[in-house]
Amino acid sequence: MSKGSSPSPARYLVEWYQPALTEALLKRTARRIDRSTAELSKEGTAVDLLLTLFMPDDEVAFCLFAAGSPARVEQACRRAQLPVERITTAITCCATAGASQPCSAIRHPPAIS
């Protein structure tokens, strides 16, 4: 970290269970979460959705957020009407950056066809 730069926000993984999980539901949920995080950030509560991952066979979904606290993540999820089962601290690293390098900006990857 260079002098004068602020540390990147902590990462939090949100887990929830969703029977009959579909790609359409994933897209609707991701839009709701994006909208709620944008609203909160505009209001001065910085929280950013980094990744959404659904596991349809297990009926479980995960979202990775960057935020100042788990309470901010919970607030974003409540606003998006996301049925949160659990929020845990996450440590991330990118394979492309090397195993010892933290990933500074994970974004939604393009869909694989």
Secondary structure, DSSP 8 states (H G I E B T S, - for coil): --TT-----EEEEEEEE-TT--HHHHHHHHHHHHHHHHHHHHTT--EEEEEEEEETTTTEEEEEEEES-HHHHHHHHHHTT---SEEEEE----GGG-TTS--S---------
